[in-house]
Amino acid sequence: MLTIALTTLRTRLTSFVGTFVALALGAGLIAAMGQVLDTTVGSPDRGPQRYAAAPVVVVADDRLVVDTWRGPQSAPLAEPRGVPADLAATLPGAVVDRVFPARLSGGPASVGRPWSAARTVPQRLLAGRAPAADQEIAVSAGAGVGDRVQVVTADGAEPYTVVGVTDAGPQATVFFTDARAARLSPRIDALALWRPAQEVRAAVADRAVVLTGNDRARVDPTREGDERARNNAATIVGIAAGFAVFIAVFVVSSTFAFAVAQRRREFALLRTVGATRRQVRRMVYGEAGFVAVAASALGAVAGPFASGPILDWLTASGMAPAWLTPSHAVWPSVVAFTTGVAVAMLGVAVAARRAGSVHPAEAMRETVVEARAMTWGRWIVGGGLFGAALVGMGVTAVADPSGASNDKSFMPIVMLLVAGVGLLAPAVVRPVTRLLAGPLARLRGAGGTLVPAAAAASTRQTAATAAPVLIAVGLAAALLGAAAMTDDAKTAMESAPVRADYVVLPTGAAGLDRQLVRRLRAIPGVDVAPVAPTSVYTLEGATALIRRPTEAVDPATLATTLDPPVAGGSLTGLNDGTIVVSETWERRLGETVKLWQADGSEVSLTVVGLLGAGAQADSYITPAHAFSAPVTTAYVKLRPGASRTTVQAMLEQATAGHNARALTKARWADEGGDRRGSASRLGLLAVLGIILAYTAIALVNTLLMAASDHAAERGALRLLGATRAQVVRYVIGEALLVVTIGVILAGGVAAVSLGGLWVSLVQIAGPLAISLPWPAVGAVTGGCVVLAVLASVTPVLTRARGDLI
């Protein structure tokens, strides 16, 4: 039977081209993604940047350690303690480094450091000299020697003279004199030394941490961003590879199911001459095996060459660090080849079983109209997948509405819906075709009658051809629509509690300086509520140390500018001895909670308020419990009688030169939604690109396979007097009808999935519109139309040249 399978492949190459391309693309993609994953995970950590020239670095132990009955529990501190000041005196020759927010007004993002710390990178002077007076600075970017500039630090904006320009270091830097830096930032962040490490450890003892070698990179400015980018890249690679496998199984299974339906008489003849069911199944498996081995081998070899462009795209999009070392591992190709063959065998399993069930008597008959569109097995599996998706959405809506916005929970539900609807599609084809038959019948000529009649007569074939359109349009609408709805929900949750008329935000990551906050509070006719995000720590169950986000707010203006949902108690009781917490803390009103503050110090606070579902913050404390945390937002509320025009002008005047801007509440909400939208769509575009590539292959391959089945009927049309143009129009009509059926099925998938998501999101964000990305859906639909028409018309025109129709 393997010899027969090989012979069949030679005579039916067109039927297997799509499968070959899909498997080769899938194996290549898995190999490429594997290389990217090995690059992101396996690359060695980046070498030290900030202290590359200092062999030994002393830093504070910025971990909170709490003893429990199970042993010590630890967590990183939200706000660093700093190296003890007296420790520097015990280490002669140490460079005292302080790293603090400092940025030229309107200049690039940067930090401030004492000039003596320039040697730790090192950052050398390119022009000018080192700063020698309090109002002198050296910069690495943004200004030239002799320029008079405003520098914004945590204290405020002050004028300085640029006396030197250094080369670029790991980040843009503003260098002050050592004395000026000590006044701007009293905390010592590190001591850099050029002494033996053992000697330094003996002097430091347990008062700080001594870093050498690559450990010095732990305090680099890009450390957290690099790890976050690594995780993002690994997540995107995993999702893309998962979709590649899912779609590849679909393409293989649909192609072989279509081929088996076309070749029932062929299998029946084999059964007639003595072939057993097992031999027929072996032949189908053999065909799939030959295609899978060849395609998977090609993809496994070629795939790693695509890892470089993929990694470049991830880096350019900010989803992977730029310094990663490309991997040359072999395991991704091995996994890709094995997965490709396994996918082929899995995809062909149902088709092989159906081929083996063909009876010898079927060789004596041939029918165009399918007697049974759906088998019991197809009803059960399709209904089960569809029902599982509905149950999943229902459970999420009831038990965890906020979890519905997570891609890891939403994407599997969409995949179940697509698979279920795809299996149930033959049962829908005839009713949908009847609905479309009425408008089509009004068209001039017989085509309006023949096109729906042909589709209804071969429901399985029509459903198989419409399935790629279902996947492409359905997933594009569902995934992009879900991303838009989730972004809208997050925007609504952020903006709903805000009663302020204006929101003042920094233009960088340094926060709002104290001088600016004082200027905002001095504006007449407004209430100002600065917010400084920080963290507190709780010991849950006497064993688990949990870091909880919190916001330090001014109790006097909190209720004026914000209106968070309160499930119990009130915000009016917030003071230095109390705290307002979310219901998820599972605390009671009046309960005293032992906390560890952002710097590790212990405090006990009384719960005076419980925040309900949808609250913007997890808890509120007073500024007395926030230490070095910067103010990141200032809410400004107009008092009755205040002039909006006057206040807006004063806000613009106050923020000028402070690297900050004042936005209306509406503008602030819109910009937040735009930022989230652009970030969330990057990964989705990569996934959708893979989906569209596969579905294009499946659509073209299925239509080309179907062309041979329709050759006889199109020849009959020519014999009955139809012109070549009429036959071409008839073929185009068939293609458009198939795309329309696929779009209708896709609309059902999108409606169910987005409706289920809406039920969950409306519980946490309030009234919400169902968003559908019409431009993207229209573009995908248009692409399906073009591909379907070209794939349908090309065989007809080719045969026309040979006078076959």
Secondary structure in CASP SS format (residue, H / E / C, confidence):
PFRMAT SS
TARGET T0000
AUTHOR 0000-0000-0000
METHOD secondary structure of the structure
MODEL  1
M C 1.00
L H 1.00
T H 1.00
I H 1.00
A H 1.00
L H 1.00
T H 1.00
T H 1.00
L H 1.00
R H 1.00
T H 1.00
R C 1.00
L H 1.00
T H 1.00
S H 1.00
F H 1.00
V H 1.00
G H 1.00
T H 1.00
F H 1.00
V H 1.00
A H 1.00
L H 1.00
A H 1.00
L H 1.00
G H 1.00
A H 1.00
G H 1.00
L H 1.00
I H 1.00
A H 1.00
A H 1.00
M H 1.00
G H 1.00
Q H 1.00
V H 1.00
L H 1.00
D H 1.00
T H 1.00
T H 1.00
V H 1.00
G H 1.00
S C 1.00
P C 1.00
D C 1.00
R C 1.00
G C 1.00
P C 1.00
Q C 1.00
R C 1.00
Y C 1.00
A C 1.00
A C 1.00
A C 1.00
P C 1.00
V E 1.00
V E 1.00
V E 1.00
V E 1.00
A C 1.00
D C 1.00
D C 1.00
R E 1.00
L E 1.00
V E 1.00
V E 1.00
D E 1.00
T E 1.00
W C 1.00
R C 1.00
G E 1.00
P E 1.00
Q E 1.00
S E 1.00
A E 1.00
P E 1.00
L C 1.00
A C 1.00
E C 1.00
P C 1.00
R C 1.00
G C 1.00
V E 1.00
P C 1.00
A H 1.00
D H 1.00
L H 1.00
A H 1.00
A H 1.00
T C 1.00
L C 1.00
P C 1.00
G C 1.00
A C 1.00
V E 1.00
V E 1.00
D E 1.00
R C 1.00
V C 1.00
F E 1.00
P E 1.00
A E 1.00
R E 1.00
L E 1.00
S C 1.00
G C 1.00
G C 1.00
P C 1.00
A C 1.00
S C 1.00
V E 1.00
G E 1.00
R E 1.00
P E 1.00
W H 1.00
S H 1.00
A H 1.00
A H 1.00
R H 1.00
T H 1.00
V C 1.00
P C 1.00
Q C 1.00
R C 1.00
L E 1.00
L E 1.00
A E 1.00
G E 1.00
R C 1.00
A C 1.00
P C 1.00
A C 1.00
A C 1.00
D C 1.00
Q C 1.00
E E 1.00
I E 1.00
A E 1.00
V E 1.00
S C 1.00
A C 1.00
G C 1.00
A C 1.00
G C 1.00
V C 1.00
G C 1.00
D C 1.00
R E 1.00
V E 1.00
Q E 1.00
V E 1.00
V E 1.00
T E 1.00
A C 1.00
D C 1.00
G C 1.00
A E 1.00
E E 1.00
P E 1.00
Y E 1.00
T E 1.00
V E 1.00
V E 1.00
G E 1.00
V E 1.00
T E 1.00
D C 1.00
A C 1.00
G C 1.00
P C 1.00
Q C 1.00
A C 1.00
T E 1.00
V E 1.00
F E 1.00
F E 1.00
T C 1.00
D H 1.00
A H 1.00
R H 1.00
A H 1.00
A H 1.00
R H 1.00
L H 1.00
S C 1.00
P C 1.00
R C 1.00
I E 1.00
D C 1.00
A E 1.00
L E 1.00
A E 1.00
L E 1.00
W C 1.00
R C 1.00
P C 1.00
A H 1.00
Q H 1.00
E H 1.00
V H 1.00
R H 1.00
A H 1.00
A H 1.00
V H 1.00
A C 1.00
D C 1.00
R C 1.00
A C 1.00
V E 1.00
V E 1.00
L E 1.00
T E 1.00
G H 1.00
N H 1.00
D H 1.00
R H 1.00
A H 1.00
R H 1.00
V H 1.00
D C 1.00
P C 1.00
T C 1.00
R H 1.00
E H 1.00
G H 1.00
D H 1.00
E H 1.00
R H 1.00
A H 1.00
R H 1.00
N H 1.00
N H 1.00
A H 1.00
A H 1.00
T H 1.00
I H 1.00
V H 1.00
G H 1.00
I H 1.00
A H 1.00
A H 1.00
G H 1.00
F H 1.00
A H 1.00
V H 1.00
F H 1.00
I H 1.00
A H 1.00
V H 1.00
F H 1.00
V H 1.00
V H 1.00
S H 1.00
S H 1.00
T H 1.00
F H 1.00
A H 1.00
F H 1.00
A H 1.00
V H 1.00
A H 1.00
Q H 1.00
R C 1.00
R H 1.00
R H 1.00
E H 1.00
F H 1.00
A H 1.00
L H 1.00
L H 1.00
R H 1.00
T H 1.00
V C 1.00
G C 1.00
A C 1.00
T C 1.00
R H 1.00
R H 1.00
Q H 1.00
V H 1.00
R H 1.00
R H 1.00
M H 1.00
V H 1.00
Y H 1.00
G H 1.00
E H 1.00
A H 1.00
G H 1.00
F H 1.00
V H 1.00
A H 1.00
V H 1.00
A H 1.00
A H 1.00
S H 1.00
A H 1.00
L H 1.00
G H 1.00
A H 1.00
V H 1.00
A H 1.00
G H 1.00
P H 1.00
F H 1.00
A H 1.00
S H 1.00
G H 1.00
P H 1.00
I H 1.00
L H 1.00
D H 1.00
W H 1.00
L H 1.00
T H 1.00
A H 1.00
S C 1.00
G C 1.00
M C 1.00
A C 1.00
P C 1.00
A C 1.00
W C 1.00
L C 1.00
T C 1.00
P C 1.00
S C 1.00
H C 1.00
A C 1.00
V C 1.00
W H 1.00
P H 1.00
S H 1.00
V H 1.00
V H 1.00
A H 1.00
F H 1.00
T H 1.00
T H 1.00
G H 1.00
V H 1.00
A H 1.00
V H 1.00
A H 1.00
M H 1.00
L H 1.00
G H 1.00
V H 1.00
A H 1.00
V H 1.00
A H 1.00
A H 1.00
R H 1.00
R H 1.00
A H 1.00
G H 1.00
S C 1.00
V C 1.00
H C 1.00
P H 1.00
A H 1.00
E H 1.00
A H 1.00
M H 1.00
R C 1.00
E C 1.00
T C 1.00
V C 1.00
V C 1.00
E C 1.00
A C 1.00
R C 1.00
A C 1.00
M C 1.00
T C 1.00
W H 1.00
G H 1.00
R H 1.00
W H 1.00
I H 1.00
V H 1.00
G H 1.00
G H 1.00
G H 1.00
L H 1.00
F H 1.00
G H 1.00
A H 1.00
A H 1.00
L H 1.00
V H 1.00
G H 1.00
M H 1.00
G H 1.00
V H 1.00
T H 1.00
A H 1.00
V H 1.00
A H 1.00
D C 1.00
P H 1.00
S H 1.00
G H 1.00
A H 1.00
S H 1.00
N C 1.00
D H 1.00
K H 1.00
S H 1.00
F H 1.00
M H 1.00
P H 1.00
I H 1.00
V H 1.00
M H 1.00
L H 1.00
L H 1.00
V H 1.00
A H 1.00
G H 1.00
V H 1.00
G H 1.00
L H 1.00
L H 1.00
A H 1.00
P H 1.00
A H 1.00
V H 1.00
V H 1.00
R H 1.00
P H 1.00
V H 1.00
T H 1.00
R H 1.00
L H 1.00
L H 1.00
A H 1.00
G H 1.00
P H 1.00
L H 1.00
A H 1.00
R C 1.00
L C 1.00
R C 1.00
G C 1.00
A C 1.00
G H 1.00
G H 1.00
T H 1.00
L H 1.00
V H 1.00
P H 1.00
A H 1.00
A H 1.00
A H 1.00
A H 1.00
A H 1.00
S C 1.00
T H 1.00
R H 1.00
Q H 1.00
T H 1.00
A H 1.00
A H 1.00
T H 1.00
A H 1.00
A H 1.00
P H 1.00
V H 1.00
L H 1.00
I H 1.00
A H 1.00
V H 1.00
G H 1.00
L H 1.00
A H 1.00
A H 1.00
A H 1.00
L H 1.00
L H 1.00
G H 1.00
A H 1.00
A H 1.00
A H 1.00
M H 1.00
T H 1.00
D H 1.00
D H 1.00
A H 1.00
K H 1.00
T H 1.00
A H 1.00
M H 1.00
E H 1.00
S H 1.00
A C 1.00
P C 1.00
V E 1.00
R C 1.00
A C 1.00
D C 1.00
Y E 1.00
V E 1.00
V E 1.00
L E 1.00
P E 1.00
T C 1.00
G C 1.00
A C 1.00
A C 1.00
G C 1.00
L E 1.00
D C 1.00
R H 1.00
Q H 1.00
L H 1.00
V H 1.00
R H 1.00
R H 1.00
L H 1.00
R H 1.00
A C 1.00
I C 1.00
P C 1.00
G C 1.00
V E 1.00
D E 1.00
V E 1.00
A E 1.00
P E 1.00
V E 1.00
A E 1.00
P E 1.00
T E 1.00
S E 1.00
V E 1.00
Y E 1.00
T E 1.00
L E 1.00
E E 1.00
G C 1.00
A C 1.00
T C 1.00
A E 1.00
L E 1.00
I E 1.00
R E 1.00
R E 1.00
P E 1.00
T E 1.00
E E 1.00
A E 1.00
V E 1.00
D C 1.00
P H 1.00
A H 1.00
T H 1.00
L H 1.00
A H 1.00
T H 1.00
T H 1.00
L E 1.00
D C 1.00
P C 1.00
P C 1.00
V E 1.00
A E 1.00
G E 1.00
G E 1.00
S C 1.00
L C 1.00
T C 1.00
G C 1.00
L C 1.00
N C 1.00
D C 1.00
G C 1.00
T E 1.00
I E 1.00
V E 1.00
V E 1.00
S E 1.00
E H 1.00
T H 1.00
W H 1.00
E C 1.00
R C 1.00
R C 1.00
L C 1.00
G C 1.00
E C 1.00
T E 1.00
V E 1.00
K E 1.00
L E 1.00
W E 1.00
Q C 1.00
A C 1.00
D C 1.00
G C 1.00
S C 1.00
E E 1.00
V E 1.00
S E 1.00
L E 1.00
T E 1.00
V E 1.00
V E 1.00
G E 1.00
L E 1.00
L E 1.00
G C 1.00
A C 1.00
G C 1.00
A C 1.00
Q C 1.00
A C 1.00
D C 1.00
S E 1.00
Y E 1.00
I E 1.00
T C 1.00
P H 1.00
A H 1.00
H H 1.00
A C 1.00
F C 1.00
S C 1.00
A C 1.00
P C 1.00
V E 1.00
T C 1.00
T E 1.00
A E 1.00
Y E 1.00
V E 1.00
K E 1.00
L E 1.00
R C 1.00
P C 1.00
G C 1.00
A C 1.00
S C 1.00
R H 1.00
T H 1.00
T H 1.00
V H 1.00
Q H 1.00
A H 1.00
M H 1.00
L H 1.00
E H 1.00
Q H 1.00
A H 1.00
T H 1.00
A C 1.00
G C 1.00
H C 1.00
N C 1.00
A E 1.00
R E 1.00
A E 1.00
L E 1.00
T E 1.00
K H 1.00
A H 1.00
R H 1.00
W H 1.00
A H 1.00
D H 1.00
E H 1.00
G H 1.00
G H 1.00
D H 1.00
R H 1.00
R H 1.00
G H 1.00
S H 1.00
A H 1.00
S H 1.00
R H 1.00
L H 1.00
G H 1.00
L H 1.00
L H 1.00
A H 1.00
V H 1.00
L H 1.00
G H 1.00
I H 1.00
I H 1.00
L H 1.00
A H 1.00
Y H 1.00
T H 1.00
A H 1.00
I H 1.00
A H 1.00
L H 1.00
V H 1.00
N H 1.00
T H 1.00
L H 1.00
L H 1.00
M H 1.00
A H 1.00
A H 1.00
S H 1.00
D H 1.00
H C 1.00
A H 1.00
A H 1.00
E H 1.00
R H 1.00
G H 1.00
A H 1.00
L H 1.00
R H 1.00
L H 1.00
L C 1.00
G C 1.00
A C 1.00
T C 1.00
R H 1.00
A H 1.00
Q H 1.00
V H 1.00
V H 1.00
R H 1.00
Y H 1.00
V H 1.00
I H 1.00
G H 1.00
E H 1.00
A H 1.00
L H 1.00
L H 1.00
V H 1.00
V H 1.00
T H 1.00
I H 1.00
G H 1.00
V H 1.00
I H 1.00
L H 1.00
A H 1.00
G H 1.00
G H 1.00
V H 1.00
A H 1.00
A H 1.00
V H 1.00
S H 1.00
L H 1.00
G H 1.00
G H 1.00
L H 1.00
W H 1.00
V H 1.00
S H 1.00
L H 1.00
V H 1.00
Q H 1.00
I H 1.00
A H 1.00
G C 1.00
P C 1.00
L C 1.00
A C 1.00
I C 1.00
S C 1.00
L C 1.00
P C 1.00
W H 1.00
P H 1.00
A H 1.00
V H 1.00
G H 1.00
A H 1.00
V H 1.00
T H 1.00
G H 1.00
G H 1.00
C H 1.00
V H 1.00
V H 1.00
L H 1.00
A H 1.00
V H 1.00
L H 1.00
A H 1.00
S H 1.00
V H 1.00
T H 1.00
P H 1.00
V H 1.00
L H 1.00
T H 1.00
R H 1.00
A H 1.00
R H 1.00
G C 1.00
D C 1.00
L C 1.00
I C 1.00
END
